[in-house]
Amino acid sequence: MLAAAVLLPAVALWLAASVVVLSGVRDGLRTPDRAAVRAAAPTRDALDAALALAGPFLDDLYSPRDDGAAAIAEYFGLPVRARLGAGRPWRLLGIDRNRLEREHSGARTETGVATWRDGRAELRARLRVDWAAAPGRARIAVTPLGLRGTRRVELALQERPLLTVGPRDVGRQRAALVPLADRGRFRSHRFTVRHGTNDGEQYEGYRGRTARAAALAATSRAGGFPRGRDIYAATWNASGAWPDDAPFQPDAYADCRGELPADSRTYPYASKTCVLPTRTFVWLSSLDPLTRLLQGLHVLGRHGDPGRRYRDTDHRDVTVAGELGRWERLFRTQDGIPRCSPVACDETWSSGVRTAVFGALETEMGYRHGDRISRSYADRAAAVVLRTQIGRDGLVRTAYGMFVRPLEAGGFAIAWRRSGLIGFSPSLVSRSLDRLTNQLSMPREYVGFVASNAETSMAAYAFLARYRCARFAVGCRGRFRPGGGAFAPR
């Protein structure tokens, strides 16, 4: 449970932001005149190559659960778990009393101090990973700093045995080389149902892998989500059974009810979203382009009419066609869609998931409904998203220098700055707000640099698959076939 000293200031900040809305957001929400952008539309070959590279990235995030179901891990990291004594349960970092503290994150190495606990038994150890120690291999080094309550600790990288340490190893570095080709072993323990496992169910359905889709569906249903109920379901044309305001209904955040248990390899991530009253968070999210874009895509997919009126969270009657100008203005500002808070839109960086959803909406308007201005934005957004994909070499060109992260190959960047380099906001205000609100979240499982994750890469994949279908009539199976409808809820 979070200490009041952390919780109360953070909640106060959110509540203050709820009532103090500055001009930056309101300027962003006005509807200016529309104007096309210049864009060299991506080729079919470029789209085919990007989707082929992204597929294995998403495939390797598939995470079996002990009950036979499955989830989608949040990202790739260093999921070292520990068994503190024969026959004892596995202890996972980031949950219960098991913690990881960051010491260093560099171009190719990362170091942190981990503590695993089981009753009175405890192992505290320094973890260091070199992502480029040898061709195709990472070197994971463990230096026990303290051990009590047990004489034997097994360490494993997900299902792969890693090392066994005991009292004589305290102060000594032990190391193992691990093949990077076995990327699934590096998937995080933590997963989300909302915007993770739900998306994975749709992705596997699109790929025609029914057994994997069913295993993910089992976790989604157990987590309180009927099929197509996730806010991102519209990106897969899978939300049509739900009402027009579905992205703003509290049921869209069913994961906050905490219905799923942890097991020996996975645990559900408890979002900071769930600390606030759900309706408060829903209102706050309405000031961010993401949920409004998702609502527009949902309504358009549900009714097929850009002029159909629907009500947004400000209780105004709006249309998709009438809302486009405001989102296009934001996109023109920085070649991407930023994150907006109750204070302002942070135009120092662009968000991968927001840009992908914007591109999906413009694709529908431009290529399905004949809007020439929208077509220019769809083309440009596709080019931007393609540019942010991490290549096969795993080299990540960031605002902080060149990073070697082979596990990230094929993923799409979470964020990038105006320069095009991958990175988050340089704004002191934004970084301070992020640090404060992150204290509402669960402790971290991995403290290294994460350039891509499941949420962003699923959204990018869905956008590019939609765009390729609309423009080239390729890959139009399932939800993206012409006239394809949504699944019925169950």
Stockholm file with secondary structure:
# STOCKHOLM 1.0

chainA/1-490         MLAAAVLLPAVALWLAASVVVLSGVRDGLRTPDRAAVRAAAPTRDALDAALALAGPFLDDLYSPRDDGAAAIAEYFGLPVRARLGAGRPWRLLGIDRNRLEREHSGARTETGVATWRDGRAELRARLRVDWAAAPGRARIAVTPLGLRGTRRVELALQERPLLTVGPRDVGRQRAALVPLADRGRFRSHRFTVRHGTNDGEQYEGYRGRTARAAALAATSRAGGFPRGRDIYAATWNASGAWPDDAPFQPDAYADCRGELPADSRTYPYASKTCVLPTRTFVWLSSLDPLTRLLQGLHVLGRHGDPGRRYRDTDHRDVTVAGELGRWERLFRTQDGIPRCSPVACDETWSSGVRTAVFGALETEMGYRHGDRISRSYADRAAAVVLRTQIGRDGLVRTAYGMFVRPLEAGGFAIAWRRSGLIGFSPSLVSRSLDRLTNQLSMPREYVGFVASNAETSMAAYAFLARYRCARFAVGCRGRFRPGGGAFAPR
#=GR chainA/1-490 SS CCCHHHHHHHHHHHHHHHHCCCHHHHHHHSCCCCCCCCCCCCCHHHHHHHHHHHHHHHHTTEEECTTSCEEEBSCBSCCEEEEESTTCCEECTTSTTCEEEEEEECSSEEEEEEEEEETTEEEEEEEEEEEEEETTEEEEEEEEEEEESCSCEEEEETTEEEEEECGGGTTCCEEEEEETTCGGGGBCSEECIIIIIHHHHHHHHHTTCHHHHHHHHHHHHHTTCCTTCSGGGGGGTCCTTSCTTGGGSGGGGGGGGCCCCCCSSCEECCCGGGGSCHHHHHHHHTTSHHHHHHHHHHHHHHHCCTTCCEECTTCCEECHHHHHHHHHHHHHHHTSCCCBCSSCBCTTEEEHHHHHHHHHHHHIIIIISCCHHHHHHHHHHHHHHHHTBCCTTCEEEETTEEEECGGGTTCBBSEEETTSCBCCCCCHHHHHHHHHHHTTSCCCSCCSCCCBCHHHHHHHHHHHHHHHHHHHCCSCCGGGSTTCCCCCCC
#=GC SS_cons         CCCHHHHHHHHHHHHHHHHCCCHHHHHHHSCCCCCCCCCCCCCHHHHHHHHHHHHHHHHTTEEECTTSCEEEBSCBSCCEEEEESTTCCEECTTSTTCEEEEEEECSSEEEEEEEEEETTEEEEEEEEEEEEEETTEEEEEEEEEEEESCSCEEEEETTEEEEEECGGGTTCCEEEEEETTCGGGGBCSEECIIIIIHHHHHHHHHTTCHHHHHHHHHHHHHTTCCTTCSGGGGGGTCCTTSCTTGGGSGGGGGGGGCCCCCCSSCEECCCGGGGSCHHHHHHHHTTSHHHHHHHHHHHHHHHCCTTCCEECTTCCEECHHHHHHHHHHHHHHHTSCCCBCSSCBCTTEEEHHHHHHHHHHHHIIIIISCCHHHHHHHHHHHHHHHHTBCCTTCEEEETTEEEECGGGTTCBBSEEETTSCBCCCCCHHHHHHHHHHHTTSCCCSCCSCCCBCHHHHHHHHHHHHHHHHHHHCCSCCGGGSTTCCCCCCC
//
